[in-house]
Amino acid sequence: MKINKVISVLLCSVLLQIINSSLCNASTELKLSADKVIKIPLKNPDILDKTQVQQSIAIGGFSGLRFLQQDSKGKLLFLTHTDRGPNTEPYIRDKIVHRPFMLPNFTPRLVFLEADVITKTMTIKKQIQLKDPKGKLLTGLPRERLHEHPVNLHGKVLAFDKWGMDLEGIDIAKDGSYWMVEEYGPSIVHFSSQGKLINLFQPGEGLPVYIKRRKLNRGFEGIALENRKVFAILQSPIRNSKVLPIVEFDMDNKKTTAQYSYQLDGQDARIGDMVAVGSKRFLVIEQNKKSKKIFLIHLNHVRKNKLVYKQELINLTSLGINAKKIEGITLVGQKHIAVITDNDFGLAGVLDQKTGRAKFNKEKSVLYIITLPRKLQE
């Protein structure tokens, strides 16, 4: 069955019909079983480079996800991207948080994936390295001293990068350009279809100043486009707050036009990604160490202080999807949702500061395709 360009529009329409009657008062959780999930791991990931101590690191660290199309052979094509690159757990030295970067010159990039649902394998078809406005390759190094201080494997302090980005979400505009979010600013960024930076919007420059108070390494985590508006959601609440902000940004006027609040289910929960389903409705991944869920939110119906209503739609954990980080979500036709994991480049998070060697785990980047029990309009 051919999946064509009208898929997203169709899914938006049918999803709205199943939620209208019970938006604020009842659960819309879909009853699913694990046999309705296809697990597709990344096969033979490319080696990015070797570290200073000759450890090879494969591509991974995926965040954000969008379905592109189904090709003539029935394979599914997706777009994702890397975050700031391979790094290990931070440590404190002289009262300053230092973050070791395994490959300091790593360039964040767009990654085009091909998934075969028959063989249950996924491969990388293309990569686009991202560039600053002058065409210079970006890095994932922090921008300023308010962030973690970057160091190499032996603790040598690295320079800050004014264009450094920790990218965490993506969506595609009708003109083929890419809108993304990142954590350092936190910022909304706009790239051309060739991966060249067009605009960067940050607190005080198109975005609310207060979101600069985001917790360390807890900036924007999800993005979705709808009707010339960009919607961006933080990963966690800002300091001294129990709710996290959702920002509505106007592409044409280049400014924030509305703000909303989202309540997490517990202090240890955080956002993974979001995707638009139409009429200011979005699917949002919310997760902690034990639980991974997809919620439906509706920005046209809010409580006091712009607090959004949310409803649990899918319990990913009950379907056997329990990776440490699920950081991408997209719609695939009328009966499918896909999510992707962030494997942190296969790193276990621990660095031996004496030798500069890191520990690795066997975690792979995995795409999950979930078949819903019915067409959503039924």
C-alpha positions as CSV (number, residue, x, y, z in Angstrom):
1,M,0.0,0.0,0.0
2,K,1.6,3.3,-1.1
3,I,1.9,6.0,1.6
4,N,1.8,9.4,0.0
5,K,2.2,13.0,0.8
6,V,-1.3,13.5,2.2
7,I,-0.8,11.0,5.1
8,S,-0.1,13.6,7.7
9,V,-3.3,15.5,6.8
10,L,-5.4,12.4,6.9
11,L,-4.0,11.3,10.3
12,C,-4.6,14.8,11.7
13,S,-8.3,14.6,10.7
14,V,-9.0,11.2,12.0
15,L,-7.2,11.7,15.3
16,L,-9.3,14.8,16.0
17,Q,-12.5,12.8,15.6
18,I,-11.7,10.3,18.4
19,I,-10.8,12.9,20.9
20,N,-13.4,15.6,20.5
21,S,-16.0,14.0,22.7
22,S,-13.8,13.4,25.7
23,L,-11.1,16.0,25.5
24,C,-11.1,17.3,29.1
25,N,-12.7,14.6,31.2
26,A,-11.8,11.0,30.1
27,S,-8.8,9.0,29.0
28,T,-8.3,8.3,25.3
29,E,-5.7,5.6,25.9
30,L,-5.6,3.1,23.0
31,K,-5.6,-0.6,23.9
32,L,-2.5,-2.0,22.3
33,S,-0.4,-5.2,22.5
34,A,3.3,-5.8,22.1
35,D,2.8,-7.8,18.9
36,K,1.6,-4.6,17.3
37,V,5.1,-3.1,17.5
38,I,7.9,-3.5,15.0
39,K,11.4,-3.1,16.3
40,I,13.9,-1.9,13.7
41,P,17.6,-1.4,14.9
42,L,20.1,0.6,13.0
43,K,22.3,-1.8,11.0
44,N,26.1,-1.3,10.7
45,P,26.2,2.4,11.8
46,D,29.0,4.4,10.3
47,I,32.1,5.1,12.4
48,L,32.4,8.8,13.0
49,D,36.0,8.9,14.0
50,K,38.5,7.8,16.6
51,T,39.2,9.6,19.8
52,Q,42.6,10.8,21.0
53,V,43.1,7.4,22.6
54,Q,42.0,5.5,19.4
55,Q,38.5,4.4,20.5
56,S,36.1,4.3,17.6
57,I,32.7,5.9,17.9
58,A,29.8,5.1,15.7
59,I,27.0,7.5,14.7
60,G,24.0,7.7,17.1
61,G,22.7,10.1,19.6
62,F,19.5,10.6,17.5
63,S,16.9,13.2,18.6
64,G,13.8,14.3,16.7
65,L,12.0,12.3,14.0
66,R,9.9,12.9,10.9
67,F,8.5,10.5,8.4
68,L,9.3,11.5,4.8
69,Q,7.7,8.9,2.5
70,Q,7.5,5.3,1.4
71,D,9.6,4.5,-1.6
72,S,8.7,2.3,-4.6
73,K,10.1,-0.8,-2.9
74,G,8.0,-0.3,0.2
75,K,10.8,1.0,2.4
76,L,10.0,3.8,4.8
77,L,12.2,6.9,4.8
78,F,12.7,9.1,7.9
79,L,14.6,12.1,8.9
80,T,16.4,12.4,12.3
81,H,19.5,14.2,13.5
82,T,22.3,14.0,16.1
83,D,22.6,16.0,19.2
84,R,25.9,17.8,20.2
85,G,28.0,14.7,19.8
86,P,29.6,11.9,21.9
87,N,30.2,13.0,25.5
88,T,30.5,11.4,28.9
89,E,29.2,12.3,32.3
90,P,30.3,15.7,33.6
91,Y,32.4,16.3,36.7
92,I,33.0,19.3,39.0
93,R,36.4,20.9,39.2
94,D,37.1,24.2,40.9
95,K,33.3,24.5,41.5
96,I,32.8,24.5,37.7
97,V,30.9,21.7,35.8
98,H,33.1,20.3,33.1
99,R,31.8,18.1,30.3
100,P,34.2,15.8,28.4
101,F,33.7,15.8,24.6
102,M,35.0,12.6,23.0
103,L,35.2,14.2,19.5
104,P,35.4,18.0,20.1
105,N,35.3,18.7,16.3
106,F,32.1,16.6,15.7
107,T,29.6,18.4,13.5
108,P,25.9,17.9,14.3
109,R,24.1,16.6,11.3
110,L,20.8,15.6,9.7
111,V,20.5,11.9,9.2
112,F,18.2,10.3,6.6
113,L,17.1,6.7,7.5
114,E,15.7,3.9,5.4
115,A,13.7,1.3,7.4
116,D,12.7,-2.1,6.0
117,V,9.7,-3.4,7.9
118,I,10.1,-6.9,6.3
119,T,13.7,-7.6,7.3
120,K,13.4,-5.3,10.3
121,T,16.6,-3.4,9.5
122,M,17.4,0.2,9.2
123,T,20.3,1.9,7.4
124,I,21.6,5.5,6.9
125,K,21.1,6.7,3.4
126,K,22.4,10.3,3.6
127,Q,23.9,12.8,6.1
128,I,23.9,16.6,5.9
129,Q,26.4,18.3,8.2
130,L,25.1,21.6,9.5
131,K,26.8,24.9,9.0
132,D,26.8,28.4,10.4
133,P,25.7,31.5,8.3
134,K,29.1,31.7,6.7
135,G,29.2,28.1,5.7
136,K,31.6,26.9,8.5
137,L,30.8,23.5,10.0
138,L,29.0,23.7,13.4
139,T,30.2,22.0,16.5
140,G,28.3,20.8,19.6
141,L,30.5,22.7,22.0
142,P,28.7,25.0,24.5
143,R,28.4,28.7,23.6
144,E,29.1,30.5,26.9
145,R,30.2,30.2,30.5
146,L,26.7,29.9,31.8
147,H,26.7,26.4,30.3
148,E,29.0,23.4,31.1
149,H,32.6,24.0,30.4
150,P,33.9,21.7,27.6
151,V,37.0,19.7,28.1
152,N,38.8,17.0,26.1
153,L,39.4,13.4,27.3
154,H,42.3,14.5,29.5
155,G,40.6,17.5,31.1
156,K,42.1,20.2,28.9
157,V,39.6,23.1,28.6
158,L,38.2,23.6,25.2
159,A,37.1,27.0,23.7
160,F,33.4,27.9,23.7
161,D,31.8,28.1,20.3
162,K,29.3,31.0,19.7
163,W,27.5,28.9,17.1
164,G,27.7,25.6,19.2
165,M,24.4,23.7,19.3
166,D,22.9,20.8,21.2
167,L,20.1,20.1,18.8
168,E,17.1,18.1,20.1
169,G,14.1,18.3,17.7
170,I,13.2,18.9,14.1
171,D,10.4,19.6,11.7
172,I,10.2,20.4,8.0
173,A,8.6,23.5,6.5
174,K,6.7,23.5,3.2
175,D,9.6,25.1,1.4
176,G,11.9,22.2,2.4
177,S,13.8,24.1,5.1
178,Y,14.3,22.8,8.6
179,W,13.2,24.2,11.9
180,M,15.0,22.8,14.9
181,V,15.4,23.4,18.6
182,E,18.5,23.2,20.8
183,E,19.3,23.2,24.5
184,Y,22.1,25.8,25.0
185,G,20.1,29.0,24.4
186,P,17.7,27.5,24.6
187,S,17.0,28.4,21.0
188,I,14.8,27.9,17.9
189,V,16.9,27.6,14.8
190,H,16.1,27.7,11.1
191,F,18.3,25.9,8.5
192,S,18.1,25.9,4.7
193,S,17.4,22.6,2.9
194,Q,21.2,22.4,2.4
195,G,21.8,22.6,6.2
196,K,23.0,26.2,6.4
197,L,21.9,28.3,9.3
198,I,19.4,31.0,8.3
199,N,18.3,32.3,11.7
200,L,18.8,31.7,15.4
201,F,16.2,32.9,17.9
202,Q,17.1,32.8,21.6
203,P,15.9,34.4,24.9
204,G,15.5,38.2,24.5
205,E,15.8,37.8,20.7
206,G,12.4,36.5,19.6
207,L,11.9,34.2,22.6
208,P,10.9,35.0,26.3
209,V,13.8,36.1,28.4
210,Y,12.8,33.9,31.4
211,I,13.4,30.6,29.6
212,K,17.1,31.3,29.9
213,R,16.6,30.1,33.4
214,R,16.2,26.6,32.2
215,K,18.0,24.0,34.2
216,L,21.5,22.9,33.0
217,N,21.2,20.6,30.0
218,R,17.4,21.0,30.1
219,G,16.6,23.3,27.2
220,F,14.2,22.9,24.3
221,E,13.5,19.2,23.6
222,G,10.6,19.1,21.0
223,I,9.4,21.1,18.1
224,A,6.4,21.0,15.8
225,L,5.1,23.3,12.9
226,E,1.6,24.3,12.2
227,N,0.2,27.1,10.0
228,R,3.3,29.3,10.0
229,K,3.8,28.8,13.7
230,V,6.6,27.0,15.5
231,F,5.7,25.3,18.8
232,A,8.6,24.4,21.0
233,I,8.6,22.6,24.4
234,L,11.3,22.5,27.1
235,Q,12.5,19.2,28.5
236,S,11.9,20.2,32.1
237,P,10.5,23.0,34.2
238,I,12.7,26.1,34.5
239,R,14.3,26.8,37.9
240,N,11.8,27.4,40.8
241,S,8.8,26.3,38.7
242,K,6.7,23.1,38.7
243,V,5.5,23.5,35.1
244,L,7.5,23.7,31.8
245,P,6.8,26.2,29.0
246,I,5.5,25.6,25.5
247,V,6.3,28.6,23.3
248,E,4.3,29.5,20.1
249,F,6.6,31.4,17.7
250,D,5.5,33.2,14.5
251,M,7.7,32.4,11.5
252,D,6.9,35.6,9.6
253,N,7.0,38.1,12.5
254,K,9.9,36.3,14.1
255,K,8.5,36.7,17.6
256,T,6.7,34.7,20.4
257,T,2.9,35.0,20.0
258,A,1.7,32.8,22.8
259,Q,2.9,30.7,25.8
260,Y,1.5,27.7,27.5
261,S,2.3,25.5,30.5
262,Y,2.7,21.8,30.7
263,Q,2.5,19.7,33.9
264,L,4.7,16.6,34.1
265,D,3.7,13.4,35.9
266,G,6.3,13.6,38.6
267,Q,9.5,15.5,39.3
268,D,11.7,12.9,37.6
269,A,9.7,13.0,34.3
270,R,10.9,14.8,31.2
271,I,9.9,15.5,27.6
272,G,11.3,13.4,24.7
273,D,9.7,15.0,21.6
274,M,6.5,16.3,20.1
275,V,4.6,16.2,16.8
276,A,1.6,18.1,15.5
277,V,-1.7,16.4,14.6
278,G,-3.7,19.5,13.6
279,S,-5.7,22.3,15.2
280,K,-3.1,23.0,17.9
281,R,-3.2,19.3,19.0
282,F,0.1,17.5,19.6
283,L,1.5,14.2,20.6
284,V,4.1,14.5,23.3
285,I,6.6,11.9,24.7
286,E,6.9,12.0,28.4
287,Q,9.3,9.7,30.2
288,N,11.3,8.8,33.3
289,K,13.5,5.9,34.2
290,K,10.5,3.5,34.6
291,S,7.8,4.8,32.4
292,K,7.5,6.0,28.8
293,K,4.2,7.4,27.5
294,I,2.7,9.4,24.7
295,F,0.2,12.1,25.7
296,L,-2.2,14.1,23.6
297,I,-2.4,17.8,24.4
298,H,-4.7,20.5,23.0
299,L,-3.6,24.2,23.1
300,N,-7.1,25.5,22.3
301,H,-8.4,24.2,25.6
302,V,-6.4,25.3,28.6
303,R,-6.9,25.8,32.3
304,K,-5.9,28.8,34.3
305,N,-2.4,30.2,33.7
306,K,-2.5,28.5,30.2
307,L,-2.0,25.0,31.7
308,V,-2.8,22.5,28.9
309,Y,-5.0,19.5,29.3
310,K,-3.2,16.3,28.5
311,Q,-4.5,12.7,28.0
312,E,-2.5,9.5,28.0
313,L,-2.8,7.9,24.5
314,I,-0.1,5.2,24.5
315,N,1.8,3.5,27.3
316,L,5.1,2.7,25.5
317,T,6.5,0.7,28.4
318,S,3.6,-1.7,28.4
319,L,4.5,-2.4,24.7
320,G,8.1,-3.4,25.6
321,I,9.5,0.0,24.5
322,N,11.6,0.8,27.5
323,A,14.9,2.3,26.1
324,K,16.6,4.8,28.4
325,K,15.8,7.7,26.1
326,I,13.1,8.0,23.5
327,E,13.7,11.3,21.8
328,G,11.8,11.2,18.5
329,I,8.1,10.8,17.4
330,T,6.3,11.0,14.1
331,L,3.1,10.0,12.4
332,V,3.2,7.3,9.7
333,G,-0.1,7.0,7.9
334,Q,-3.5,6.6,9.4
335,K,-2.7,3.7,11.7
336,H,1.0,4.0,12.7
337,I,3.2,6.1,15.0
338,A,7.0,5.8,15.0
339,V,9.4,6.6,17.8
340,I,13.2,6.5,17.9
341,T,15.7,6.0,20.7
342,D,18.8,8.1,21.6
343,N,21.6,5.6,22.4
344,D,24.2,8.3,23.4
345,F,26.5,7.1,20.7
346,G,26.8,3.7,22.5
347,L,28.6,5.3,25.4
348,A,28.0,4.1,29.0
349,G,28.6,7.6,30.4
350,V,31.8,6.9,32.3
351,L,35.2,8.3,31.5
352,D,38.6,7.3,33.0
353,Q,40.2,10.7,33.4
354,K,43.6,9.2,33.8
355,T,43.6,7.2,30.5
356,G,41.0,9.2,28.6
357,R,39.2,6.0,27.8
358,A,35.4,5.7,27.9
359,K,33.2,2.7,28.6
360,F,30.7,1.5,26.0
361,N,27.4,-0.4,26.2
362,K,25.7,-2.4,23.5
363,E,22.7,-0.1,23.1
364,K,21.8,0.5,19.5
365,S,19.7,3.2,17.8
366,V,16.2,1.7,17.4
367,L,13.1,2.7,15.5
368,Y,9.8,1.4,16.7
369,I,6.7,1.4,14.5
370,I,3.5,1.0,16.4
371,T,0.3,-0.3,14.7
372,L,-2.8,1.2,16.2
373,P,-5.8,-1.2,16.7
374,R,-8.0,0.7,14.2
375,K,-8.1,3.6,11.9
376,L,-8.3,6.5,14.3
377,Q,-11.7,7.7,12.9
378,E,-13.4,4.5,13.7
